[in-house]
Amino acid sequence: MPLEDTVNQGFALLDWVVLGGYFVVLGVTGVIFSRRTPKDTKDYFLGGRRMPTWAVSISIVATSLSAVTFIGAPQEAYKGNLTYLATNIGMVLAAMIIALLFIPAFYKSQSASIYQLLETRFGPGARKSASVAFMLGRVLASGARIFAGAIPASILLFGLEKGTDPGHLMAAIAILTTVGIVYTLAGGISSVIWSDVIQFGILIGAALCAIVLIVGSFNVPLTEIIEQLKTGGPEETSKLRIFDLSLDPRERYSLPACIIGFTLLGIGSYGTDQDLAQRLLTCKSSKDGARSIIQGILLGIPTTAIFLSVGLLLWIVYQRPELTTLGAREAPDESMTVFLHYILTEIPAGVRGLMMAGLFAAGLSSLNSAINAMGAAFVSDLYRPSTEAREISKSDRHFVVVGRMAVVCWGVILGLFAMVCIYWQRAENDTLIGFALSVMTFAYAGLIGVFFTALFTKRGSSRSAIAALIAGFVWMLINQRFVYNSMAFLDRPWITDWYDIHFTWKLTVGVMISMSICMMGRTQKS
C-alpha cells in the first residue's frame, strides 16, 4: 500500500491502540513496583543502593534529554545547524570532574541528599539553604520540561492548529502531571529508573523510525541531499557545521561557550542538582556511580545526534520537497512543532502512535524524576532534621509517607509553574532548548559556587554559603530578558549588548560571584 494511502492528518484507531499499549505497559510496571513496599527512606529514595550501573546510565540520559530534546533538538537543526552537538564537549568534561571529585564525597556522607556534604563543611544552615535552592531551581527547570512535554499531548488532543493555544496546553499539563504523580508514588526511585529505561527505548525507537521513513522518501541520491544541507544554513552556511569557532559571546554554541559555559552547566546539572545526582547515589559504590555518569554522558552524544539528524531531514522534507516522494507539503508555522507536524501529517498509522508514545515517555521521565528528587530533598534536608532537632521520634515508615505526600505537593507545584512557562517562553522568543537550558541556571550559579568552595578550598561558613546561594539566584534573575524589557531606564547600548550575551557566560560570572562570596566566610577546619 502506498505511503499516501496510510497517512491521515490526526490519530487513527491503530495509533490509539499503540498509544494505549504504551500506557498499559507503564501501568503494569507501576503495579510491579508497587508490590514491593519500600522499607525505609534509603529504599524509597536510593533504591537500597542496588541499582545496576547500566540502568542508572540510561536513566541519566532519559531524564536529561526529556521532551525538550525530542522537540527542541530537531528545531535546532531545522532552523540552524549541528553546533548544539558540540555542547557535549562541556558535558564530558563535567562528567569527569563529577566522577573524580563529587561522587566520592557524596558516598562518604551516606545520605539520600547530596547536600549533606555542605552540612559537613559549613553547618546545617548551608545544607537546608542549598536544598531549598535546589527545590526552587528544580521547579523552574522541570516546569519548563513539563511544558515541553505537554505540547505533543495538547496537539494530539486538540489538533495542530489549536494544540499550542494556552488553554489547551494547560489542560495537557494537568493530565501529564496527574499521570506522573500517580506513577511516581508506586515505588520511589526504583520505579523512576526502570521506567526511564523503558521510555528511553521508546524515545530512541521513535526517532529512528522517523529517520528511516524520511530517508526512504528521498527520490535523489544521498549525495544530493548532503549538498543541499551544505548550503541550507543561516546566510547560506552549512547545516552540517558542528563547531562554531566564533569568539562572539552572543553565539549560543561557540566553542569557548561549549568548553567553559557548558562544563559549568554540566557540573550544575549532574553534580549539584539532587534530581540527577540522586541516581548516582543508587549504585552499589562510588566507583559504580562514577562509571554511570561517564557512560550516561557518552551515551547522550549519539542520542542527541539522532534527534538533530531528524531536524536536518525535516528541513529537506519542508524546504526542499521536490527531493522527496512526499510532494510539496506546507511547512509548519512554528519551527518548534516541526517534528510533531511531520508525525501527524506524514507518518503511517501505528508508527505515528509509537512516536507519540515516545513523546509522552520523554515528558513523564522528566516529571517522575523531579518530584521524587524534591521529595527526597524535603525529607532528608528539611523534615527529618527538624524532627530530630525537636527530639521527636519517628519511624522510617513515617518518613516514607511524608516523602510521598511531598511528591504529590511538588507535582502540583511543577504543573502550575509549567503553565507559567507557556507565557514565559513566548516572551523570551527563544528556541525550546534555549529556553529550557537558560531556566535551569537560576539555582546553579549559587550551588556550583558553594560546592566548589566546599570541595576545593578550606574557607566558607554557613552564613557565607547562604549569601552565595542568594547572590547566585539574584544574579541570574536580573539577567533575564523580561527584567530588561520591564525597565525602560536599562535601555542603554552597553546594557543591551550585555543582555544579548549567551546565558552560559552569565552563568560563568554568576559562579565566580557566588564562590567569591562563599569564600568570605571564616576558614573551617577539615
N, C-alpha and C positions, 0 to 999 in steps of 0.2 A: 504493500500500500504506500503511495507517495506520502512524503512528509507533510505536504499541504493538506492532505485528507485527514490527518491525525491531529492537527493543531487547531485549537479553539482559543479564542480570547476569553480567559477565565478558567475556572476549575471544572473538569469533567467528573463523572461519577468515579472513574478509576483513580483520579487524583485524590478524591476524598477517601477512598479505600486505603490508598497508600499512606496518606497522612494519618488516617485513623489507626493504621497498623503501627505507626511510629509511637503514637500516644499509648497504645496497648503495651508495647514493649517497655515504654517508660513506666507505665503503671505496674507491670509485672516486676520490674526491677525494684520499684519502690516497695512492693509487698515483701519481696525477698529481704530487703534491708530492714524493714520494719519488724520482721520476725526476731531479729537479734536485738534485744533491748540493750542499749549502752549501759554498762555497769557504773561508770563514773565519767567525770568530765574529760579525763585523758582518753577514754574510749570514744566519747562523743565528738570531741574536738580534734583529737590527734589520731583517731583510728587505732588506738592501742600501740602506736609506733610499729605497725607491722605491714604497712603498705609496700608493695613491690616498687622498685625504682622505676621500671619502665612505665607503670601505670601513672606514677606521680609525674613523670616527664610529659606524658601525653596530656595529663590534666593541666599542667602548666601552660602548654601550648593552647589547649582548647579555651582556657579562661582568658589568656592574654589576647587571643585573636578576636573572639566574640563576633557578634553580628556586625560590628563596626568594620572588621576586616572583610567579611562576606560581601558587604555592600560597598564599603569605603575603598578597599584596595582596587576593585575594578574601576571605580570612579577615578582614582588617582591615575591609573594608566590610560583610561579613556580620555581624560582631559589633558594629561601631560605625558609622562614617560615612566621609566622604571627606577627613577632615582630614590623612590621610597624604599626600595630593596636595600640600599646602602646603609639605612639606619641600623641594620643588623650588625654592622661593624661595632657600633657602640654597645649593642646588646650583648655581643660575645665578650667584649672587654668587661662589661659589668658582671657577667656570669662568672668570669674567672676571679674577679675581686670578691664577689659574694662567696664563692666556693672556698676560697683560701682564708678569708678573714671573718666573714659574717656568720656562716653556718656553724663552725666550731664553737663560737661564742654563744650562739643560740642553744645548741645542745647542752652546753655546760650548765646553763641556767635551769634545765629540766622543767620548763614552764610551757603551758599551752599558748603563751603570748610571748612574742619576740621582745616586748617592751620590758620584760623582767630584767634584761641586760641594763637598761637605763636606771632601774631602781638600784641595782648593784653598784653602779658608778656614781649616780647623782642623788639617789634617795627616792622615796615613794612618790613625791610630788611630780618628779620628772616622768615616772612611769605612767601615772594617771593622765598627765597632760598630753603625753605622746599618744596614748590610747585614744583620748578624746580627739586629738588632731587627726589620727588615722580614721576614726569613725566619721568625722566631718568630711574629710577628704574623700573617703570611700563613697559617701552619699553622693558627692559631686561626680566622681569618676564613674561609678556603676550606674548612677542615674542616667548619664549620657549614653552608656551602653544599652541600657534597657530601652531608652528612647529609640536607639538604632534598631534594636530587635523588634520593636513594635511596628516599625514601618512595613515590613512584609506582612505581618499579621493584619494590619489595617487595610493594606491593599488587597489582600486575599478576601477579607470580609466585605469591603465596601467598593472595590474596584480601583483601577489605575487612576481614574480621573478624580475620585473623591478620597482615595486612601490616605493622602497626605494632608487632608484638612485637619486642623487642630482637634475638633470634637471627635472625629473618628480615631485619631491617634490616641487620644485619652482613653477611649473605650478599649482599644487594643492593649494599652499599657496595663489597664486594670485586669484584663484577662490573663496576660502574661505573668503579672505579679502574683495573682492568686494561685496559678498552677505551680509557680516556682516555690512559693511558701509551703504549700501542701507537700511537695516532693521533698524539700529540704528537711522538713520535720520528721521524715521517716527514719533516717539512720545517721544523721550527722555528716561528718566529713567523709566517711567511707562511701556513703551513697553519692556524695558530690563527686568524688574522684572517679568511681566506677561509671557513673552516668556520663562524666566528661569523656571517658574512653569510648563509650558507645556513640556519643554525639559527635566526637571528633571524626570517627569513621564515616558517619553520615555526612558531615560537613565536607570532607575531602571527596567523598564519592560524588556528591552533587556537583562540585566544581569540575572534577574530571569528566563527568558526563557532559557538561556544557562544552568543554574543550573538544571532546570527540565529535559532538554534534556540529559544532561550528566549523571545525576543520573539514568534516565530511561534506559541508555545503559549498566549499570553495570550488569554483569552476576554472581556476587558473593554477599553475604550478606554485608551490610554496615559495619559490624564489621571487616570484612577482609580489606575493604578499609581503615578504620581507622588504623588498624595495619600496613598497608603498609606506611601510612603517618607518623607514629610514628618513622620510621627508614629511611625515604627517604630524610631527610635534608642534609645539608653540613656535611661531615665526619660522616654520618650515625646518625646524630642527628634528633630530631623530627621536622617535618614540622609544627606541631601544637603548637609549643612553642610561647607564646605571650610576656613573659617578659624575657629580657636579663639582668641578674644581674651582668654582667661583668663591671669592673671598667676601662677597656681599652678604652681610649679616641678615638681610631680608629674605634671602633664599632659604626655603624650608629644609631642603635636604642636601645642602652643600656638604662637601667632605669634612671641613672643620666642624660643622654642626653635628654631623654623624659621629665623629670621633669624640668630641668633648660633650656636647649637649645631650646626645642620646646615651652616652655612657652614664651620665648622671641620672637621666630618666630611667634607665635600666636598673641602676642601683636603688633608686626610689621605689620602683615597681616591685622588684624581687627581693630587695634587702631590707626595706624599711616599712613595707606595706604588709600588714597581717594577712590580707586576703591571699596573696600568692605565697608569701613566706610560710604560712601555716602548712601548706602542702609539703614543704621541705622538712618540716618537723614530724611528718607522719612516717618517715623512713626509719629503718632499724638503727641506723647510726649516722653520725655526721658525715662520714665518707659516702654513704649511700645518698644522703641529702645533697652533698656537693655534686655527686655524679648526676643526680636527677636534674639539677638546674642547668648543668652544661649540656646534657643530652636534650633537654627541653628547648633551650635556645637554639641549638643546632638544628633540631627538627623544625623549628619555626621558620628557618630560612627557605627551604623548598616549599613549605606550606604557603608562605607569603608570595613566593614566585608563581605558584599555581594561580592564585587569585588575581595577581597582576596580569598574568597571561590572558585570563578571561577578559580583562578590560581591553587589552590590545586587540583581541579577536573581535570584541564587540564594536570597536572602532571601525574595523573593516566592514562588519555587518551593516552599520548605520551610516558611515561616512563614505564607504566605497561599495555600495550594494551591488554594483554591476559585476563585482568579483565573486559573487556567491549565487547559488541557485535559489536563494530565498526571494530574489527580486527586490525592487525598490520598496523599502518599508519606511514608514515615518519614524524618525528618531524621537526618543522621549524628550519632553520639555526640560526635565531636570536630569543632569548627569548622575545625581545621587541615586536615581531609580533605574539607571540603565540596565543593570543586571536583572532586576525584578521585571522590567518591561519585556526583556527578552524571554525570561522564563514563562511569563503569562501569555505571550503572543506567538512564540516560535517553537516552543518545546512540545514534543508529543505528550499526550495524556499518559499518566502513570509516572513517567520520568519527571514531569512537572511537579507531581505530588512529592516525589523523592527530594527534589531540590527545595521545595518549600519546607519540607521536614528538616532539611539541613539548616535553613534559616531559623526555624524555631529552636533547633538544637543549640545554635550559637547564642541566641537570646537567653535561653534558660540556663545555659552554662554560666554566663556572667552573673545572673541573678542568684543562682544557688550558692555559688562560692562566696559572694559578697555578704549575704545575710548570715551565712554560717560563720564567716570570719569575724563579723561585727558582733555576733552573739558571743563568740569565744573571747573577744577582747573585753566586752562588757562584763562578763562573769569573772574572767581571770584578773583584770586590772582594776575594776571598779567595785563590783558587788561583793566578791569573796573577801578582798582586803577590808572592805567596810564592815562585814560581819565579824571578821577576826579582830578588828580593832575594838569592836564593842563587846568582844568575848562572847559572841553568840554562836553556839554550836549548831551546825547544820550538816546533814548527811550529804554524801555525794549525789544521791538521787535528787535531793532538793536543788542542787546547783544545776543538774541536767534539766529539770523542769523550768528553772529560771532562764536557762540558756535557750530553751525552746520558745518561751514567751518573748525573749529578746529577738529571736529570729522573726517572729510574727510582726513585732513592732518595727523592726528595721526594714522588713519587706514593705510594709505600708509606707514608711517614710521614703524609701527608694522610689516606689511607684509615684508618689506625689512629686518628688523632685524631677523624675523623668518627664512628667507633664510640663514642668517649668522649662526643661531643655528644648521643648518644641519651639518656644519663642526665643530662647537664648541663641540657639544655633542659627536661626533666621536673622537675628540681629547682628551676629558675628559675620554672617555671609561667608563662612569657611566651608571647606570640604568636610565630610563626616569624620574622616580620620583626623584631620587637623583640629577640629573642634574637640573630639574625644581626648586627644593627647594633651591639648592645652588645659582642659579642665582638670586632668589628673595632677597637675603640678601644684595646685593650691597647698596641699599638705606636704608635698615632697620637699620643697625648699627648706622648710624648718626641720623636718625629720632627718633629711640627709645631713644637714649641718650638725645636728645634735649627735647622730650616730657616728659621724666622722670624729667629732670631739671625743666621744666615749672610747672609740677603738684606737685612735691614732695619737692621742695626747693624754697627759695626766691632769689636765685642767678641767674646769667646769663645776657647776653646782646645780642644785635643784632649781634655784631661782633663775640662774643664767640660762638653764635649759628651757624653762618655761618662757622666758623672754625671747629666746631664739625661735621657739616654735611660733609664737605670736608674730614676731617680726617677719618670719618667712611667709606666713599666711597673708599678712597685710601687704607685703611687697608684691606678691603675685596678684592680689586683688586689685591694687591700684594700677597694675599694668594691663588690666583688661580693656579691650576696646570700648566696651559700653561705659566705662568710667570716663574715658576721654570724650566720648560723644556727649556725655551728660554735663560736661563742664566747659562752657564757652571760653573761659579765660585760659584754657590749655591750648588754644588754637595758635600756637607759635611754630614756626618752621622746624626748629630743632626738637621740639617736643613731638611734633608729628612724625619726624624721622625716627625718633626713639620708639614710638608705638608701632611703627612698621617693622621693627626688628623681630625676627622669629622668636617664638616663646622659649626655645631651648637656651638662648643666650640670656634671657631674663631669668630663667631658672638657674643658670650658672651664677649669675650675680646674686640671686637670692640665697643660694647655698653659701656663698662667700660671706654674705652679710650675717646669716644666721649662725654660721660656725664662729665668726669673729665675736659675736655677742655671747655665744655659749662659752667661749674660752675666757671671757672676762671673769667668770666665777673663780673662786679660790681653788688652788691646787688640791686635788683629792689624793688620798693615799690609795695605792693599788691593793 
